Amino acid sequence: MAFGKTLDNPPLFVKFYHRFLLSTVLTLGLTFQVEAAQVIGLETPNSFVGDPLGKEYFISNINGEPEARDNNGFITKLNAEGKVTDLKFIQGGVADVLLHAPKGMALVGPILYIADLDQLKGFDKTSGKLIATISFPTSPNMRVSLTDVAAAPDGVLYVSDQAANSIYRIDPSTNHRVDLLIHDERLAGPAGIAIHPKTNHLIVVSWEKGKILEITPEGQLTELESNGFFTGRFQNLSGVDFDQWGNMYVSDITRGKIWRMTRDHRFQVIAEYLPAPADIGIDRTNNLILVPYYYMHAAEMNGLETPSSAKSKGEKRTLADYGFIPPPPKPGPEGMKK
């Protein structure tokens, strides 16, 4: 995703806050859950995705200013256990690769598509070789700032343009032809996008006004959720994805929260006080949430609650239900002495 000026240079207290959390947030998973893993040594990680088989993962690293043409962005590759196999699997400035500020990503078969400023680039997910470079129409009055990319089941790609309040449609079967799906001020800085697993409609989260929108393949826009006149639930939404049961997850990078919206449209905060969670992903095969921490230069993958273990509507959930902290100890048999 792309960030506004207020987030490019965080104040000192924010930097201290993130350094403090480095020893807490990123050390929780491995102590109680084998699926959990943490990744450090990243550089402004923005997007975290996994292949559909759950055997490998990729993290985009902006490595600098989010709009700079500095050709130093890179992609980190991880194995099935979340261990880094190649920190700079794809790297700008190496082997004639141009990669400035990689943001959102999507996997389609053997190709890893990456949104990079005003181009969408496709790389072989095994070799890292560049396969396709797709440019987007520009004009003197409108710059292009691609933010995220999502792939529909039929292989069609959708790309959000945060700066231009636009969504593009790309058809790989017709030499990656680019069409404008929708240009609408109601998009309010479209950041993260995902395909709804049931309807195949495009779900978009708004960076500027904290809205969640739905767009049909024909470009018809519907507002699903937004802040009310007296309430401000969301601030700067950055990522969105779905689990295998159709629950939706959205990340708010400014408020440090991850929300879950169930299929009956109930919202729950599953984690908060996080250090700038950016464009999250969901591994549906292994039921994991993939969280890049933008300012912390780190990322984490952790388990999600399954419907079979879900609590009742009236019972309060805790971070332990979603794998972010260890579960409380079980009470011993009645009458047992400490």
C-alpha positions in Angstrom: 0.0 0.0 0.0 1.0 3.6 -0.3 1.3 5.8 2.7 0.6 9.5 3.3 3.1 12.0 4.4 2.0 11.7 8.0 3.3 8.1 8.1 6.5 8.4 6.1 8.5 9.7 9.0 7.0 8.5 12.3 7.7 10.6 15.4 10.2 9.4 18.0 7.6 8.1 20.4 6.3 5.8 17.6 9.8 4.5 16.9 10.3 3.8 20.5 6.9 2.1 20.7 7.8 -0.2 17.8 11.2 -1.1 19.2 9.5 -1.9 22.5 7.1 -4.2 20.8 9.8 -6.0 18.9 10.5 -8.1 22.0 6.9 -8.9 22.6 4.7 -9.2 19.5 7.3 -11.2 17.5 8.2 -13.7 20.2 4.8 -15.0 21.1 3.9 -17.5 18.4 6.8 -20.0 18.6 6.3 -20.5 22.3 3.0 -22.3 22.0 2.1 -23.0 18.4 4.2 -24.8 15.8 2.6 -23.0 12.9 3.6 -19.6 14.2 6.8 -17.9 12.8 8.4 -14.5 12.8 10.6 -12.9 10.2 13.0 -10.1 11.1 15.6 -8.2 9.0 13.1 -6.9 6.5 13.0 -3.4 5.1 9.6 -1.7 5.1 7.6 -4.8 4.5 4.3 -4.1 2.8 2.5 -7.2 1.6 2.6 -10.9 2.8 1.1 -13.6 0.6 1.3 -17.4 0.4 0.8 -19.9 -2.4 -2.6 -21.7 -2.5 -0.9 -25.0 -1.4 0.6 -23.4 1.7 4.1 -24.5 0.8 5.9 -21.1 0.3 5.4 -17.4 1.1 6.5 -14.1 -0.2 7.0 -10.7 1.4 7.4 -7.4 -0.5 9.9 -4.9 0.9 9.6 -1.3 -0.2 13.1 -0.5 1.3 12.8 3.3 1.4 10.2 5.8 0.5 6.9 4.3 -0.9 7.0 6.5 -4.0 10.7 6.6 -4.7 12.1 5.3 -8.0 15.3 4.0 -6.3 15.4 0.5 -7.7 16.2 -1.1 -4.4 12.9 -2.9 -3.5 13.1 -6.6 -3.0 11.0 -9.7 -2.4 11.7 -12.2 0.5 10.9 -15.9 0.0 10.0 -18.2 2.8 9.4 -22.0 3.1 6.4 -23.8 4.4 7.6 -23.3 8.0 8.0 -19.6 7.6 11.7 -19.7 7.5 13.5 -17.3 5.1 15.0 -19.2 2.2 16.1 -16.1 0.3 15.9 -12.7 1.9 16.3 -11.0 -1.5 14.8 -13.6 -3.8 13.9 -10.8 -6.3 16.0 -7.6 -6.0 15.9 -4.3 -7.8 19.2 -3.4 -9.4 20.3 -7.0 -9.7 20.3 -9.0 -13.0 18.6 -6.1 -14.9 15.6 -6.2 -12.5 13.8 -2.9 -12.0 11.9 -3.0 -8.7 11.4 0.3 -7.0 8.8 0.1 -4.2 7.0 -3.3 -4.4 3.6 -3.2 -2.6 0.7 -5.6 -3.1 1.2 -9.1 -4.6 -0.8 -12.0 -6.0 0.1 -15.5 -7.1 -1.5 -17.0 -10.2 -0.1 -20.4 -11.0 3.7 -20.1 -11.4 3.6 -16.3 -11.6 4.0 -13.8 -8.8 2.5 -10.5 -9.7 3.8 -7.4 -8.0 2.4 -3.8 -8.0 5.4 -1.4 -8.4 4.5 2.3 -8.7 3.1 2.6 -12.2 3.8 -0.9 -13.4 2.5 -4.4 -12.6 5.3 -7.0 -12.9 5.2 -10.7 -13.1 8.0 -13.0 -12.0 8.5 -16.7 -12.0 7.9 -17.8 -8.4 10.5 -20.5 -8.6 13.4 -18.9 -10.5 12.6 -15.2 -9.9 12.9 -14.5 -13.6 10.9 -11.5 -15.0 8.1 -12.7 -17.2 5.8 -9.7 -17.8 5.9 -5.9 -17.3 2.5 -4.2 -17.6 2.4 -0.4 -17.8 -0.7 1.7 -17.1 -2.1 4.7 -18.9 -1.0 8.1 -17.4 -1.9 11.7 -18.1 -0.4 15.1 -17.1 -3.1 15.5 -14.5 -3.1 12.0 -13.0 -0.2 10.0 -11.7 -0.5 6.3 -11.2 0.3 4.8 -7.8 -0.5 1.0 -7.8 -1.2 -0.3 -4.4 -2.5 -3.9 -4.4 -3.3 -6.7 -6.8 -5.8 -9.6 -6.6 -6.5 -12.5 -8.9 -10.0 -13.8 -9.6 -10.6 -17.6 -10.1 -10.6 -17.2 -13.9 -7.1 -15.6 -13.8 -8.2 -12.0 -14.3 -6.2 -9.5 -12.3 -7.5 -6.4 -10.5 -5.2 -3.6 -9.4 -5.9 -0.7 -7.1 -4.6 2.7 -7.9 -4.7 4.7 -4.6 -3.6 8.0 -6.1 -6.1 8.0 -8.9 -9.1 6.5 -7.1 -9.2 3.8 -9.7 -9.4 0.0 -10.1 -8.0 -1.6 -13.3 -8.8 -5.0 -14.8 -6.0 -6.9 -16.5 -6.6 -10.0 -18.7 -3.5 -12.2 -19.0 -5.1 -14.2 -21.8 -5.1 -11.1 -24.0 -1.4 -10.2 -23.6 -2.2 -8.5 -20.2 -4.5 -5.9 -21.7 -5.3 -3.1 -19.2 -8.9 -1.8 -18.9 -10.2 0.8 -16.4 -12.9 -1.0 -14.3 -13.9 2.0 -12.2 -12.8 5.5 -11.4 -14.8 7.0 -8.5 -14.0 9.4 -5.8 -16.0 7.2 -3.4 -13.1 4.7 -3.5 -11.3 7.3 -1.2 -7.8 6.0 -1.8 -8.3 2.3 -2.5 -5.6 0.3 -0.8 -5.9 -3.4 -0.1 -8.1 -5.5 -2.4 -9.3 -9.1 -2.4 -11.7 -11.4 -4.2 -14.7 -12.6 -2.2 -14.5 -16.4 -2.2 -18.3 -16.8 -2.5 -19.4 -14.0 -4.9 -16.1 -13.4 -6.8 -16.8 -9.7 -6.4 -13.9 -7.4 -5.6 -13.6 -6.2 -2.0 -11.7 -2.9 -1.5 -10.6 -1.1 1.7 -10.2 2.6 1.7 -7.1 4.3 3.0 -8.5 7.8 3.3 -11.9 7.3 4.9 -11.8 3.8 6.3 -14.5 2.3 4.1 -15.1 -1.3 2.9 -16.5 -1.4 -0.6 -17.7 -4.1 -3.0 -17.3 -3.9 -6.8 -18.9 -6.3 -9.3 -17.0 -7.5 -12.4 -19.0 -4.9 -14.3 -17.8 -2.1 -12.1 -20.8 -1.5 -9.9 -19.8 -0.1 -6.5 -21.6 -0.8 -3.2 -20.5 0.5 0.2 -20.5 -2.4 2.7 -19.2 -0.6 5.8 -18.0 2.8 6.8 -17.5 5.1 9.8 -20.7 6.6 11.1 -21.4 10.2 12.0 -20.7 9.5 15.7 -18.4 6.6 15.4 -14.9 6.2 13.9 -14.2 2.5 13.9 -11.6 2.6 11.1 -8.9 5.0 10.2 -6.4 4.0 7.5 -7.3 0.5 6.2 -4.5 -1.1 4.4 -5.2 -4.8 3.8 -8.1 -7.2 3.4 -8.4 -11.0 2.8 -10.7 -13.9 3.5 -10.4 -17.2 5.4 -11.7 -20.5 4.0 -15.1 -20.0 5.7 -15.7 -16.6 4.1 -14.9 -14.5 7.2 -13.2 -11.2 6.2 -10.1 -9.7 7.8 -9.0 -6.1 7.5 -6.0 -4.3 8.9 -5.9 -0.7 10.1 -2.2 0.4 9.9 -2.7 3.6 11.9 -4.8 2.2 14.8 -2.7 -1.0 14.9 -5.8 -3.3 14.7 -6.9 -6.3 12.8 -10.7 -6.8 12.5 -12.7 -9.8 11.5 -16.1 -9.5 10.0 -18.0 -12.8 10.2 -20.5 -13.9 7.6 -23.3 -12.5 9.6 -21.6 -9.0 9.5 -20.4 -9.0 13.1 -17.2 -7.1 13.6 -14.6 -8.3 16.2 -11.1 -7.0 16.9 -8.9 -10.0 16.9 -5.7 -8.1 17.6 -4.8 -4.6 18.6 -1.8 -2.5 19.7 0.1 -3.9 16.7 3.0 -1.9 15.2 1.6 -0.8 11.8 0.0 -4.0 10.3 0.1 -3.4 6.6 -1.3 -5.5 3.7 -2.2 -8.7 5.5 -2.8 -12.1 3.8 -4.6 -15.3 4.8 -3.2 -18.8 4.2 -6.5 -20.7 3.8 -4.8 -24.1 3.5 -3.1 -23.9 6.9 -5.6 -21.3 8.5 -2.8 -18.7 9.2 -2.8 -15.0 9.1 0.2 -13.3 7.5 1.0 -9.9 9.0 3.8 -7.5 7.8 4.8 -4.9 10.3 5.6 -1.8 8.2 7.7 0.2 10.6 9.0 -2.7 12.6 10.8 -4.2 9.5 9.4 -7.6 10.5 6.5 -9.9 9.8 4.6 -12.7 11.6 2.4 -15.6 10.6 0.1 -17.0 13.2 -2.9 -19.3 13.7 -6.5 -18.3 13.3 -9.6 -19.4 15.3 -11.6 -22.1 13.5 -15.5 -22.2 13.7 -15.4 -25.4 15.6 -13.5 -23.7 18.5 -15.3 -20.4 18.3 -16.8 -18.9 21.4 -20.4 -18.0 21.7 -21.6 -14.6 20.6 -21.9 -13.5 24.3 -18.5 -14.7 25.4 -15.7 -12.2 25.0 -12.8 -13.2 22.7 -9.2 -12.6 23.6 -6.0 -12.5 21.5 -5.3 -16.1 22.6 -8.3 -17.2 20.5 -6.5 -16.0 17.4 -2.9 -17.1 18.2 -1.4 -13.8 19.2 -0.8 -14.6 22.8 -0.4 -17.9 24.7 -3.7 -19.4 25.9 -4.4 -19.2 29.7 -3.5 -22.2 31.8 -6.2 -24.8 32.2 -7.6 -25.1 35.8 -6.4 -28.1 37.7 -8.7 -30.7 39.2 -10.9 -29.5 42.0 -9.2 -29.6 45.3 -5.6 -29.7 43.8 -3.1 -27.7 45.9 -0.8 -25.2 44.3 
